[in-house]
Amino acid sequence: MVATTSAASVPDSIGPVESAWLQAISRGNDAQRDLMLADCVLVHGPVGNVHDREEFLRYNLTMGAIASAVTTDVHVVESPGMAIVSCHQKMRVEFASDLTPFLIQAAVTRVWFSTAEGWKLGLQQLSRRQPMG
C-alpha cells in the first residue's frame, strides 16, 4: 500500500493525520472510524452521496480495496482547533483480484477538528475528476 502526500505544503501540525488518513482508507472501516468524529459528514461518489460516518463506512464495504492513495496540490488553512485541507487525490481501487486496479481521481476537501484525542475528521467532500489529457 502506498500512501503519500506532498509534504512540502502540509504543516507539521496536520501532516501526520493526513498521512494516517491515506493509510486508513486502505486498511478498512475501523482504521477510518478511529480518525472520524461521530457526526462526520461525507459527500462523495459520482452522484454526490451525502452520508454520515456509518453510512459512508457501509458504502465502503461495497467498493473494492484501495491499493494506493496519493495526494498532490495540497493546500491547508488552519485556525485554532480546525484545519481545512484541499488537494487532488488519486486512489487505485481493486474491484477484482484479476484486474488492474482502477484509478479514481478526486478533488478533495477535508475539515479536521482538534479534539482531546487528536485531530478528527468532521467533513470530507470528494468530487471525482476526469484524468488530464
BELNOR-V133567 format. One record per run of one state. SS is the DSSP state (A for helix, B for strand, O for the rest). FROM is the first residue (numbers start at 1). TO is the last residue. If there is no record, write none. Layout:
BEGIN
ss=SS from=FROM to=TO
ss=SS from=FROM to=TO
END
This chain:
BEGIN
ss=O from=1 to=1
ss=B from=2 to=5
ss=O from=6 to=6
ss=A from=7 to=9
ss=O from=10 to=11
ss=A from=12 to=27
ss=O from=28 to=28
ss=A from=29 to=33
ss=O from=34 to=35
ss=B from=36 to=44
ss=O from=45 to=48
ss=B from=49 to=52
ss=A from=53 to=61
ss=O from=62 to=64
ss=B from=65 to=79
ss=O from=80 to=81
ss=B from=82 to=94
ss=O from=95 to=101
ss=B from=102 to=115
ss=O from=116 to=117
ss=B from=118 to=128
ss=O from=129 to=133
END
